[in-house]
Amino acid sequence: MEAEVKELATLVETLRKAKGSPESGRIAELEKQIDALTREIEVLKLGQAAAPPEDRFPYGLGPAASKVYHVREGVSVGGYGEILYSDFSGRNDSGAPSGEDDRLDLLRAVLYFGYKWNDRILLNSEIEFEHATTGEGAEEKGEVSVEFVYLDFLVKKGFNARIGLVLVPLGIINEMHEPTTFPGVLRPRVETQVLPSTWSENGAGVFGETRWLSYRAYVVAGLDALGFSAKDGIRGGRQEGSQSLANDFAFTGRLDVTGLPGLIAGVSAFSGDAGQGRIPAHARVTLFDVHSLIQWRGLEGRGLWSHGSIGNTAQIDEALGILPGSSASVGGKIRGWYLQGAWDLFSLRENARQSFAPFLRYEALDTQDSVPSGFQEDPEFQQRIRTVGLTWKPIPQVAIKADYQDVDNAARAGVDEFHVGLGWIF
């Protein structure tokens, strides 16, 4: 294939040198062929998980999750994995023993299976194995989960339909969570406790892209308020498609500007009742966020701000057996934001295949920003996390990461953490 590119380039040069040549149209066509072949060679060199830059995040998915969109027809297989070492400080910010044990964990091993019947209909799925085993034992074990599985009915680039277990299109990480696509060993805490990634639910909707914009909009089964908590907000209310209660539904969607190279910026939202007929009141949950991802010449910046409200938390507390005067009330409001910057130092080298990117992240969140009358807020949930670290990619599909987190909260009970991680995609 490289020899073919050289032959075409020689032909183009010959036509350009020919005096009075009327072959400008042919030259343009040959240049297009050269460009297409060059990109195909690049993909083959880097592996099928490396997509062309302008199609890097088709429909919001990462490079491995989107492999089915790049095959002509038939089966596609991909995946990713993460191994995590966590070293916790022996004492918290007040000087008391932290009580934390250091851990070495096969955090997750994930397989993507897709099938494209034709240019109009395809299936995509993600199956996740967490913490190595689901076997018996005294220690906490992992689980096997279907993170998503859906059918796409592709009408045209600007309008398509999707039905199945879909990823809720909130924030940056929930849809694009492969370990090679974000700096840091762990996902930002704002996108696990305020926006509870990974979050998927049974539903259906539409999606598409134009020259400047991309969008996704779904109707899904609502949350279950009896899973809410002060510490993790709505995270425990995710039903994850497993016999999901469907007495109440929710709407979720996002709109992003994607027409400028290296820029994704937009808003996303979720709103729906979470009572599911299990509490004697409506418990509407409304979440929204503003987010941006900018990549330019080895520099990357990310930012996200999110706010959420939960209705009738006093009734939720009563159903959960949480009594007035307690500091364990479900928060009526939850909020969080973060800013992150990274710089690939190897971008200064011409034709570098590796990357080495130090990064900084600052995030603030509170999963109990307000509580019903008669309850108390727990200052431990008012968190500030500063993270500094680096990511080395010897090839684009493998990331070796390390970072240190300075974890503070208003109760002075924060425990600092050091992490080393290995991530891969294929």
C-alpha positions in Angstrom: 0.0 0.0 0.0 2.9 2.4 0.8 4.4 1.6 -2.7 1.0 2.5 -4.2 1.1 5.9 -2.4 4.6 6.5 -3.8 3.6 5.7 -7.3 0.6 8.0 -7.1 2.7 10.8 -5.7 5.2 10.4 -8.5 2.4 10.6 -11.1 1.0 13.8 -9.5 4.5 15.4 -9.6 4.9 14.4 -13.3 1.5 15.9 -14.2 2.3 19.1 -12.4 5.6 19.5 -14.2 4.0 19.0 -17.6 3.7 22.4 -19.3 0.2 23.5 -20.2 -1.2 20.4 -18.7 -5.1 20.4 -18.5 -5.0 17.7 -15.8 -5.9 19.8 -12.7 -9.0 17.7 -12.1 -7.1 14.5 -12.3 -4.4 15.8 -10.0 -7.1 16.7 -7.4 -8.6 13.2 -7.6 -5.2 11.6 -7.3 -4.4 13.7 -4.2 -7.6 12.5 -2.6 -6.6 8.9 -3.2 -3.2 9.6 -1.7 -4.8 11.1 1.4 -7.2 8.2 1.8 -4.5 5.6 1.5 -2.2 7.5 3.9 -5.0 7.5 6.5 -5.7 3.8 6.0 -1.9 3.0 6.4 -2.0 5.1 9.7 -4.9 3.1 11.0 -3.3 -0.2 10.2 0.0 0.9 11.9 -1.8 2.0 15.1 -4.4 -0.8 15.1 -8.1 -0.7 14.4 -8.8 1.1 17.7 -7.2 4.2 16.3 -9.7 6.1 14.2 -9.0 9.0 11.9 -8.8 12.3 13.9 -11.9 14.0 12.5 -13.9 10.8 13.3 -12.3 10.3 16.7 -15.5 10.4 18.7 -18.3 9.1 16.5 -21.6 9.8 18.3 -19.8 10.5 21.6 -18.1 7.1 21.9 -14.4 6.3 22.4 -12.2 4.7 19.7 -12.7 1.1 20.8 -16.5 1.4 21.6 -17.1 2.8 18.1 -15.3 0.1 16.1 -18.6 -1.3 14.7 -19.2 2.0 12.9 -16.0 1.5 10.9 -16.5 -2.0 9.6 -18.3 -2.6 6.2 -20.5 -5.4 7.7 -20.3 -8.4 10.1 -18.7 -8.7 13.5 -16.5 -6.2 15.3 -14.6 -7.0 18.6 -12.9 -4.5 20.8 -12.3 -3.8 24.5 -10.4 -2.1 27.2 -9.0 -2.8 30.7 -7.6 -1.1 33.8 -5.3 -2.3 36.6 -5.1 0.0 39.6 -2.7 0.3 42.5 -4.0 2.6 45.3 -1.9 3.8 48.2 -3.8 5.6 50.9 -2.4 8.0 53.5 -2.2 6.4 57.0 -3.9 9.4 58.5 -6.6 11.8 57.5 -6.3 15.6 57.5 -7.2 15.8 61.2 -4.3 13.4 62.1 -6.6 10.5 63.0 -5.9 7.0 61.5 -7.5 6.7 58.1 -8.3 3.0 58.4 -7.7 2.5 54.7 -5.9 -0.4 53.2 -3.7 -0.1 50.1 -5.1 -2.0 47.1 -4.0 -3.7 43.9 -7.0 -4.3 41.7 -7.9 -5.5 38.2 -10.4 -2.7 38.2 -12.2 -3.8 35.0 -11.9 -5.8 31.9 -14.3 -4.9 29.1 -15.3 -6.5 25.8 -17.2 -4.8 23.0 -19.1 -6.9 20.6 -20.8 -5.4 17.6 -22.5 -6.6 14.5 -23.4 -4.6 11.4 -26.0 -6.2 9.1 -25.8 -3.5 6.5 -25.3 0.3 6.2 -28.6 0.9 8.0 -28.8 -1.5 11.0 -26.2 -2.4 13.6 -25.8 -3.7 17.1 -23.3 -2.5 19.6 -22.6 -3.8 23.2 -20.2 -3.5 26.1 -19.8 -6.3 28.7 -17.8 -5.4 31.8 -16.0 -7.6 34.3 -15.2 -5.7 37.5 -12.6 -6.6 40.2 -11.5 -9.8 38.6 -14.0 -12.3 40.1 -17.6 -12.7 41.3 -16.6 -15.7 43.5 -17.4 -16.2 47.1 -15.3 -14.8 49.9 -15.2 -12.4 52.8 -13.7 -9.5 50.8 -15.8 -7.4 48.4 -16.1 -9.2 45.0 -16.8 -7.9 41.6 -19.6 -8.3 39.1 -20.3 -8.9 35.5 -22.6 -6.3 33.9 -23.9 -5.3 30.5 -22.9 -1.6 30.3 -24.8 -1.0 27.1 -26.4 -3.0 24.3 -28.5 -1.3 21.6 -29.7 -1.3 18.0 -29.0 1.6 15.8 -31.2 2.3 12.8 -29.1 4.7 10.6 -31.2 6.9 8.4 -28.8 9.7 7.6 -26.0 11.4 9.4 -28.3 14.1 10.9 -31.0 11.8 12.1 -30.9 8.2 13.4 -32.8 6.0 15.9 -31.5 4.0 18.8 -33.2 1.5 21.2 -31.9 -0.7 24.0 -29.7 -0.3 27.1 -28.2 3.1 26.3 -25.6 5.3 27.9 -27.1 8.3 29.5 -25.5 11.2 27.6 -24.4 13.4 30.5 -21.0 15.0 31.0 -17.7 14.0 29.3 -16.8 10.6 30.9 -20.1 8.7 30.9 -20.0 8.0 27.2 -16.3 8.2 26.6 -14.7 6.4 29.5 -11.9 4.3 28.0 -8.7 4.7 30.0 -6.6 6.0 27.1 -9.1 8.9 26.4 -8.7 10.8 29.7 -5.8 12.0 31.9 -5.6 10.6 35.4 -5.7 7.1 36.8 -9.3 7.5 38.1 -12.2 9.3 36.6 -13.0 12.8 38.1 -14.9 12.4 41.3 -17.5 14.9 40.0 -18.3 12.5 37.2 -18.8 9.6 39.6 -20.6 11.1 42.5 -22.6 14.1 41.0 -22.9 12.6 37.5 -22.8 8.9 38.3 -20.7 7.3 35.5 -21.0 4.7 34.2 -24.8 5.2 33.9 -27.0 3.4 31.4 -30.7 2.6 31.2 -33.3 1.0 29.0 -34.8 3.4 26.6 -35.1 4.7 23.0 -34.4 7.9 21.2 -32.7 9.7 18.3 -29.2 11.0 17.6 -27.2 12.6 14.8 -24.6 15.0 13.6 -24.4 18.0 11.3 -21.4 20.0 10.2 -21.3 22.0 13.4 -23.5 20.1 16.0 -24.1 16.7 17.4 -27.0 15.6 19.6 -28.6 12.7 21.4 -32.0 12.5 23.0 -33.6 9.6 24.8 -36.6 8.5 26.9 -35.4 6.1 29.5 -36.7 4.4 32.7 -36.4 6.7 35.6 -34.2 6.4 38.7 -35.2 4.7 41.9 -35.2 7.2 44.8 -34.8 4.4 47.4 -31.2 4.0 46.2 -30.3 7.6 46.9 -27.8 8.5 49.7 -26.1 11.5 51.3 -22.6 10.4 50.3 -23.2 9.2 46.7 -26.3 11.3 45.7 -28.3 9.6 43.0 -25.7 7.0 42.2 -27.4 4.1 44.0 -30.7 5.0 42.2 -29.4 3.8 38.8 -31.4 0.8 37.8 -28.9 -0.2 35.1 -31.5 -2.0 32.9 -32.0 -4.9 35.4 -35.7 -5.3 35.7 -35.9 -1.5 35.8 -39.0 -0.1 37.5 -40.9 1.8 34.8 -43.7 3.5 36.7 -41.8 6.7 36.0 -39.8 7.6 33.0 -37.2 10.3 32.3 -35.9 12.4 29.4 -32.2 12.9 28.8 -30.3 14.6 26.1 -27.3 16.6 25.0 -26.2 19.1 22.4 -22.6 19.8 21.5 -20.7 22.0 19.2 -18.3 19.7 17.2 -17.6 21.6 14.0 -14.3 23.1 15.1 -11.2 20.7 15.0 -10.2 19.7 18.5 -13.3 21.2 20.3 -16.3 19.6 21.9 -18.5 22.0 24.0 -22.1 21.8 25.0 -24.8 21.1 27.5 -26.6 17.9 28.7 -29.6 17.3 30.9 -31.7 14.6 32.7 -35.1 15.0 34.2 -37.7 12.6 35.5 -39.6 11.4 38.6 -37.7 8.8 40.7 -40.5 7.9 43.1 -41.5 4.8 41.0 -44.7 4.4 43.1 -42.6 3.5 46.2 -42.9 6.8 48.1 -46.1 8.8 48.7 -44.8 11.9 46.7 -43.1 12.9 43.5 -39.3 12.8 43.6 -38.3 14.6 40.5 -34.6 14.5 39.7 -33.2 17.2 37.4 -29.5 17.3 36.4 -27.8 19.5 33.9 -24.2 20.3 33.1 -22.1 22.5 30.9 -18.9 20.9 29.5 -16.0 21.4 27.2 -13.0 19.5 25.8 -10.3 21.3 23.9 -7.3 19.7 22.2 -4.7 21.8 20.4 -1.1 21.0 19.5 -0.5 18.6 22.4 -2.5 20.7 24.9 -5.7 19.5 26.3 -8.2 21.3 28.5 -11.4 20.0 30.1 -14.0 21.7 32.2 -17.4 20.7 33.5 -20.0 22.3 35.8 -23.0 20.4 37.0 -26.0 21.0 39.2 -28.8 18.7 40.3 -32.0 18.9 42.4 -34.1 16.1 44.0 -37.7 16.8 45.0 -39.4 15.8 48.3 -36.2 14.5 50.0 -38.0 14.5 53.3 -40.4 11.8 52.0 -37.4 9.9 50.6 -35.6 10.1 54.0 -38.8 8.8 55.7 -39.0 5.9 53.3 -35.4 5.1 53.9 -35.8 5.3 57.7 -33.6 8.4 58.1 -34.9 10.4 61.1 -34.9 14.2 61.6 -31.8 15.5 63.3 -29.6 13.1 61.3 -26.8 14.2 59.0 -27.5 11.3 56.6 -30.3 13.0 54.7 -30.4 12.7 50.9 -29.3 16.0 49.5 -32.0 18.2 48.0 -29.3 19.7 45.8 -26.1 18.3 44.5 -23.4 20.2 42.6 -19.8 19.9 41.4 -17.3 21.2 38.9 -13.8 20.6 37.7 -11.0 22.1 35.5 -8.2 20.0 34.1 -5.2 20.7 31.9 -2.7 18.4 30.3 0.3 18.9 28.0 1.9 16.2 25.8 5.6 17.0 26.0 6.3 14.6 23.1 4.2 16.8 20.8 7.3 19.0 20.6 9.0 16.2 18.7 8.3 15.8 15.0 6.5 12.6 14.1 6.4 11.3 17.7 4.5 8.1 18.1 4.6 8.2 22.0 3.0 10.7 24.3 4.1 11.9 27.8 1.6 14.2 29.3 1.7 15.8 32.8 -1.7 17.0 34.0 -3.4 19.0 36.8 -7.0 18.8 37.9 -9.0 20.7 40.5 -12.5 19.7 41.4 -15.1 20.7 44.0 -18.3 18.9 44.8 -21.1 18.6 47.4 -23.6 15.8 47.3 -25.6 17.3 50.2 -25.7 21.0 49.1 -29.1 21.4 50.9 -31.2 19.2 53.2 -34.8 19.3 54.4 -35.8 21.3 57.5 -34.9 19.4 60.7 -31.9 17.6 59.2 -28.2 18.6 59.3 -25.6 18.8 56.5 -22.5 16.6 56.9 -19.4 18.7 56.2 -17.6 15.5 55.0 -19.5 15.7 51.7 -18.1 19.2 50.9 -15.1 18.0 49.0 -12.1 19.6 47.3 -9.7 17.4 45.4 -6.4 18.5 43.8 -4.8 15.9 41.4 -1.4 16.1 39.8 -0.1 13.3 37.6 1.2 12.1 34.3 0.2 9.7 31.5 2.7 7.9 29.3 1.5 6.2 26.1 4.2 4.1 24.4 1.5 3.5 21.7 -1.9 5.2 21.4 -3.7 2.1 22.7 -1.7 1.7 26.0 -1.6 4.2 28.9 0.6 4.0 32.0 -0.5 6.6 34.5 0.4 7.8 38.0 -1.1 10.6 40.1 -1.4 12.0 43.6 -4.7 13.3 45.0 -4.9 15.9 47.9 -8.4 15.2 49.2 -9.9 17.8 51.5 -13.3 18.2 53.0 -15.0 20.5 55.5 -14.9 17.9 58.3 -11.0 17.6 58.0 -11.5 13.9 57.3 -10.0 13.8 53.8 -7.5 11.0 53.1 -4.8 11.7 50.4 -4.3 9.0 47.8 -1.5 7.9 45.4 -2.4 5.8 42.3 -0.6 3.9 39.6 -2.6 2.6 36.7 -2.3 0.6 33.5 -4.9 0.9 30.8 -5.4 -0.4 27.3 -7.8 -0.6 24.5 -8.0 -2.8 21.4 
